[in-house]
């Protein structure tokens, strides 16, 4: 049986992902666990665990369950992370650090047999406020290779 953990499972995207996994039977017979600080009253009917993703002990407990697939959706969004820098740092950076260390410890404890699949998500905001149109245009233009081109002499 596949064990799936969705960090940020109480949020909109976590709820939609869990719903789709169930609706389309993407992981047949999977054990699905959602983790978050809170959950909507009429959320997806699966096991939920409430806690703080920035708590290293909690993250170690989640990793000790040895999920096969982990969707890392928990985050403090840009505006709030900028207004509350310490919170953004703890949730967006240190929580992932603690998760990776906890998964590494489980991997080592298993003699190298435990190797979960980690799916990390983000938003276009990581590109620093670029509009989607500008981003798509920038990446859709063919690039000329830098190697092998002759440089113009400096003036």
C-alpha positions in Angstrom: 0.0 0.0 0.0 1.3 3.5 -0.9 1.4 6.0 1.9 0.9 9.5 0.8 1.5 12.6 3.0 0.2 16.1 1.9 1.8 18.9 3.9 -0.5 21.9 3.7 -3.4 19.5 3.2 -5.9 21.8 4.8 -5.3 24.6 2.2 -7.1 25.0 -1.0 -4.5 23.3 -3.2 -4.0 20.5 -0.7 -7.7 19.8 -0.5 -8.0 19.9 -4.3 -5.1 17.5 -4.7 -6.4 15.1 -2.1 -9.8 15.2 -3.8 -8.4 14.5 -7.2 -6.2 11.6 -5.8 -9.4 10.0 -4.4 -11.7 10.9 -7.3 -9.4 9.5 -10.0 -8.0 6.7 -7.9 -4.5 7.9 -8.8 -2.8 5.8 -6.1 -5.2 2.8 -5.8 -5.7 1.7 -2.2 -3.4 4.4 -0.9 -3.3 5.5 2.7 -3.7 9.3 2.4 -2.8 11.6 5.3 -3.2 15.4 5.3 -1.2 17.6 7.6 -1.8 21.2 8.4 -2.5 23.7 11.1 -6.2 23.6 10.4 -8.7 22.0 8.1 -12.0 23.2 6.5 -15.1 21.8 8.2 -16.3 20.0 5.1 -12.9 18.9 3.9 -11.8 15.8 2.1 -12.8 12.7 4.2 -9.4 11.2 4.9 -7.1 11.0 8.0 -5.9 14.5 9.1 -3.1 15.4 11.4 -3.0 18.9 12.9 0.3 20.5 13.8 3.0 23.1 12.9 5.2 22.2 9.9 7.9 24.5 11.4 8.1 22.2 14.5 11.1 19.9 14.0 9.7 17.3 16.4 6.5 17.2 14.5 8.3 16.8 11.2 10.4 14.0 12.5 7.2 12.2 13.6 5.7 12.6 10.2 8.9 11.3 8.5 8.9 8.3 11.0 5.7 7.2 9.3 7.8 6.7 6.2 5.4 8.0 3.6 6.2 6.9 0.0 5.1 10.2 -1.6 5.2 13.6 0.1 3.6 16.6 -1.4 5.1 19.7 0.2 2.4 22.4 -0.2 2.7 24.1 3.2 3.8 27.7 2.9 3.4 31.3 4.0 2.6 33.3 0.9 4.7 36.2 -0.2 2.8 39.1 1.2 2.6 37.6 4.7 6.1 36.2 4.5 7.4 39.7 3.7 5.3 41.3 6.5 6.3 38.6 9.0 9.8 37.6 7.9 10.5 35.3 10.8 7.3 33.3 10.2 8.1 33.1 6.5 11.6 31.9 7.2 10.4 29.3 9.6 7.7 27.9 7.4 9.1 28.3 3.9 12.7 27.6 4.6 13.4 25.9 7.9 10.4 23.5 7.7 11.8 22.1 4.4 15.3 21.9 6.0 13.8 19.9 8.9 11.8 17.7 6.6 14.8 16.8 4.4 16.9 16.1 7.5 14.2 13.9 9.0 13.8 12.0 5.6 17.6 11.6 5.5 17.6 10.1 9.0 14.8 7.6 8.0 16.8 6.7 4.8 19.9 6.0 6.9 18.0 4.1 9.6 16.5 1.9 6.8 19.9 0.9 5.6 19.2 3.0 2.4 16.0 1.2 1.4 13.6 4.0 2.3 13.6 6.5 -0.6 10.4 8.6 -0.7 9.3 10.7 -3.6 9.1 14.4 -2.6 7.0 16.7 -4.7 7.9 20.3 -4.0 5.6 23.1 -5.4 5.9 26.8 -5.7 4.3 29.7 -7.5 5.3 32.1 -10.1 6.2 34.5 -7.3 9.6 32.8 -7.1 10.5 34.7 -10.3 10.3 38.0 -8.5 7.0 39.5 -9.7 7.4 38.8 -13.4 4.1 38.6 -15.2 3.3 35.2 -16.7 3.3 36.7 -20.2 6.8 38.1 -19.7 8.0 34.8 -18.2 6.6 32.7 -21.0 8.0 35.1 -23.7 11.4 35.0 -22.0 11.6 31.2 -21.9 10.0 30.7 -25.3 12.6 32.7 -27.2 15.4 30.5 -28.5 18.8 31.1 -26.8 22.1 31.3 -28.6 24.8 29.3 -27.0 27.3 31.3 -25.0 30.1 28.8 -25.6 32.1 29.1 -28.8 31.0 32.6 -29.6 33.6 35.2 -30.2 33.6 38.1 -27.8 33.9 41.7 -28.9 37.0 43.4 -27.5 36.3 45.8 -24.6 36.6 49.5 -25.5 
